[in-house]
């Protein structure tokens, strides 16, 4: 996601000193993080948040994000039928036809 944001935003490109050159891919940026270590990455993040707060761009609050990914096979035909059934039941409950 970071790669996409920096690639698309000229302000980010200038801030990260990428400029008009080719944007590094996510794997390269991940390697940079490993190379400098978690302490330096944390310092960078804290500095970015401090600058954003000073310029009133962000409040600097903590945010939790669940990035759990589960791979599964979806049978779209049966899923659509299940969803149609669920919608019909939800409509019945809303109208009071079903308790």
VEXSE-978170 format. One line per field, with one value per residue: residue in three letters; x, y, z of N, C-alpha, C in turn. Coordinates in nm, 2 decimals. Layout:
N
kefi = ala  ...
nx = X  ...
ny = Y  ...
nz = Z  ...
cax = X  ...
cay = Y  ...
caz = Z  ...
cx = X  ...
cy = Y  ...
cz = Z  ...
% end
This chain:
99
kefi = unk  unk  unk  unk  unk  unk  unk  unk  unk  unk  unk  unk  unk  unk  unk  unk  unk  unk  unk  unk  unk  unk  unk  unk  unk  unk  unk  unk  unk  unk  unk  unk  unk  unk  unk  unk  unk  unk  unk  unk  unk  unk  unk  unk  unk  unk  unk  unk  unk  unk  unk  unk  unk  unk  unk  unk  unk  unk  unk  unk  unk  unk  unk  unk  unk  unk  unk  unk  unk  unk  unk  unk  unk  unk  unk  unk  unk  unk  unk  unk  unk  unk  unk  unk  unk  unk  unk  unk  unk  unk  unk  unk  unk  unk  unk  unk  unk  unk  unk
nx = 0.08  0.19  0.38  0.21  0.07  0.29  0.38  0.16  0.12  0.24  0.34  0.42  0.61  0.80  0.86  0.97  1.19  1.19  1.10  1.09  1.19  1.21  0.98  1.07  0.99  0.76  0.89  1.16  1.15  1.08  1.31  1.48  1.37  1.44  1.72  1.78  1.67  1.44  1.44  1.53  1.33  1.11  1.18  1.18  0.91  0.80  0.91  0.79  0.52  0.53  0.61  0.38  0.19  0.28  0.24  -0.03  -0.16  -0.22  -0.36  -0.21  -0.29  -0.31  -0.38  -0.55  -0.52  -0.66  -0.50  -0.54  -0.53  -0.70  -0.68  -0.90  -1.12  -1.38  -1.70  -1.87  -2.13  -2.28  -2.25  -2.37  -2.64  -2.68  -2.65  -2.86  -3.07  -3.02  -3.07  -3.34  -3.45  -3.36  -3.51  -3.77  -3.76  -3.72  -3.96  -4.13  -4.24  -4.12  -3.99
ny = -0.12  0.12  0.16  0.21  0.44  0.63  0.62  0.74  0.99  1.32  1.48  1.30  1.17  1.37  1.42  1.18  1.18  1.05  1.17  1.22  0.98  0.62  0.44  0.26  -0.09  -0.27  -0.49  -0.41  -0.18  -0.32  -0.46  -0.25  -0.18  -0.40  -0.38  -0.14  -0.19  -0.25  -0.05  0.19  0.21  0.25  0.50  0.66  0.65  0.77  1.03  1.11  1.12  1.32  1.54  1.56  1.61  1.86  2.02  2.01  1.81  1.56  1.39  1.22  1.00  0.66  0.38  0.08  -0.19  -0.47  -0.71  -0.96  -1.23  -1.47  -1.74  -1.88  -2.09  -1.97  -2.04  -1.88  -1.90  -2.04  -1.88  -1.64  -1.73  -1.79  -1.54  -1.41  -1.54  -1.47  -1.20  -1.19  -1.31  -1.12  -0.90  -1.00  -1.01  -0.74  -0.64  -0.76  -1.00  -1.23  -1.39
nz = 0.00  0.08  -0.13  -0.35  -0.27  -0.25  -0.52  -0.65  -0.55  -0.57  -0.37  -0.17  -0.32  -0.35  -0.08  0.00  -0.16  -0.40  -0.63  -0.98  -1.05  -1.10  -0.90  -0.61  -0.56  -0.34  -0.22  -0.23  -0.06  0.17  0.22  0.28  0.53  0.68  0.66  0.80  1.04  1.32  1.52  1.40  1.20  1.36  1.47  1.24  1.17  1.40  1.37  1.13  1.21  1.41  1.26  1.09  1.28  1.38  1.16  1.15  1.01  1.08  1.37  1.52  1.66  1.78  1.58  1.52  1.30  1.15  0.97  0.89  0.67  0.49  0.28  0.05  -0.14  -0.33  -0.42  -0.64  -0.75  -0.57  -0.35  -0.43  -0.44  -0.17  -0.06  -0.17  -0.05  0.21  0.20  0.14  0.37  0.56  0.47  0.53  0.81  0.87  0.78  0.96  0.92  0.99  1.27
cax = 0.00  0.28  0.43  0.10  0.05  0.40  0.38  0.05  0.11  0.36  0.39  0.49  0.73  0.90  0.90  1.06  1.30  1.18  1.09  1.04  1.26  1.13  0.95  1.11  0.88  0.73  0.99  1.28  1.13  1.08  1.45  1.53  1.33  1.52  1.86  1.80  1.63  1.31  1.45  1.53  1.20  1.02  1.22  1.13  0.76  0.77  0.94  0.69  0.40  0.56  0.60  0.24  0.12  0.33  0.17  -0.17  -0.20  -0.28  -0.36  -0.11  -0.35  -0.28  -0.49  -0.54  -0.57  -0.65  -0.46  -0.55  -0.57  -0.73  -0.70  -1.00  -1.18  -1.52  -1.79  -1.95  -2.27  -2.35  -2.24  -2.48  -2.77  -2.68  -2.67  -3.00  -3.16  -3.00  -3.14  -3.48  -3.48  -3.35  -3.63  -3.88  -3.74  -3.74  -4.11  -4.20  -4.30  -4.05  -3.94
cay = 0.00  0.24  0.18  0.27  0.58  0.71  0.62  0.82  1.12  1.40  1.54  1.19  1.15  1.48  1.40  1.06  1.21  0.97  1.26  1.16  0.85  0.50  0.41  0.12  -0.18  -0.30  -0.58  -0.33  -0.11  -0.41  -0.49  -0.13  -0.19  -0.51  -0.34  -0.04  -0.25  -0.20  0.07  0.30  0.22  0.32  0.64  0.73  0.66  0.88  1.16  1.15  1.16  1.45  1.65  1.57  1.68  2.00  2.09  1.99  1.72  1.44  1.41  1.13  0.89  0.52  0.31  -0.06  -0.24  -0.61  -0.74  -1.11  -1.27  -1.61  -1.78  -1.98  -2.10  -1.93  -2.08  -1.76  -1.93  -2.08  -1.76  -1.55  -1.78  -1.78  -1.40  -1.37  -1.60  -1.39  -1.07  -1.22  -1.33  -0.99  -0.82  -1.05  -0.97  -0.60  -0.61  -0.82  -1.12  -1.35  -1.35
caz = 0.00  0.08  -0.26  -0.43  -0.22  -0.29  -0.66  -0.70  -0.49  -0.60  -0.25  -0.11  -0.40  -0.31  0.06  0.01  -0.25  -0.52  -0.74  -1.10  -1.08  -1.08  -0.76  -0.56  -0.53  -0.20  -0.18  -0.20  0.06  0.28  0.24  0.35  0.66  0.74  0.67  0.90  1.17  1.37  1.60  1.30  1.14  1.46  1.48  1.12  1.19  1.50  1.32  1.04  1.29  1.48  1.15  1.05  1.39  1.39  1.05  1.17  0.90  1.15  1.51  1.58  1.75  1.74  1.50  1.50  1.17  1.14  0.84  0.87  0.54  0.48  0.14  0.04  -0.27  -0.33  -0.53  -0.65  -0.78  -0.44  -0.26  -0.47  -0.40  -0.02  -0.03  -0.21  0.05  0.33  0.18  0.15  0.51  0.63  0.44  0.60  0.95  0.88  0.77  1.08  0.87  1.04  1.41
cx = 0.09  0.34  0.33  0.08  0.17  0.41  0.28  0.05  0.24  0.42  0.47  0.62  0.84  0.95  1.00  1.18  1.30  1.18  1.03  1.11  1.16  1.11  1.00  0.98  0.87  0.84  1.12  1.26  1.13  1.22  1.52  1.50  1.41  1.67  1.88  1.76  1.51  1.32  1.45  1.40  1.10  1.05  1.17  0.98  0.73  0.80  0.83  0.56  0.42  0.55  0.46  0.16  0.15  0.26  0.02  -0.23  -0.27  -0.27  -0.26  -0.16  -0.31  -0.41  -0.46  -0.60  -0.55  -0.61  -0.46  -0.60  -0.59  -0.76  -0.81  -1.06  -1.33  -1.59  -1.89  -2.10  -2.34  -2.35  -2.35  -2.62  -2.78  -2.71  -2.81  -3.10  -3.15  -3.08  -3.29  -3.53  -3.47  -3.46  -3.75  -3.88  -3.77  -3.89  -4.19  -4.27  -4.24  -3.99  -3.81
cy = 0.13  0.27  0.25  0.41  0.67  0.73  0.72  0.96  1.20  1.45  1.43  1.17  1.25  1.45  1.28  1.07  1.11  1.06  1.20  1.03  0.74  0.47  0.27  0.04  -0.21  -0.39  -0.50  -0.25  -0.20  -0.45  -0.37  -0.14  -0.29  -0.45  -0.23  -0.09  -0.18  -0.07  0.19  0.32  0.29  0.47  0.72  0.75  0.77  1.02  1.21  1.19  1.29  1.56  1.67  1.65  1.83  2.08  2.07  1.91  1.60  1.47  1.32  1.03  0.75  0.46  0.16  -0.11  -0.39  -0.65  -0.89  -1.14  -1.43  -1.65  -1.89  -1.98  -2.06  -1.98  -1.97  -1.79  -1.96  -1.96  -1.66  -1.60  -1.77  -1.63  -1.35  -1.42  -1.52  -1.26  -1.09  -1.23  -1.20  -0.90  -0.86  -1.01  -0.82  -0.57  -0.68  -0.95  -1.25  -1.30  -1.43
cz = 0.00  -0.06  -0.35  -0.40  -0.27  -0.45  -0.72  -0.65  -0.50  -0.47  -0.18  -0.19  -0.37  -0.17  0.07  -0.09  -0.37  -0.64  -0.86  -1.14  -1.06  -0.93  -0.72  -0.53  -0.38  -0.14  -0.14  -0.07  0.19  0.32  0.32  0.50  0.74  0.76  0.78  1.04  1.23  1.45  1.51  1.24  1.23  1.47  1.36  1.13  1.29  1.45  1.22  1.11  1.35  1.37  1.11  1.16  1.40  1.28  1.05  1.05  0.96  1.30  1.58  1.67  1.69  1.67  1.49  1.37  1.18  1.00  0.82  0.73  0.54  0.34  0.14  -0.10  -0.25  -0.45  -0.55  -0.68  -0.65  -0.35  -0.30  -0.43  -0.25  0.01  -0.07  -0.10  0.18  0.32  0.19  0.29  0.59  0.60  0.51  0.75  0.96  0.87  0.88  1.04  0.94  1.18  1.43
% end
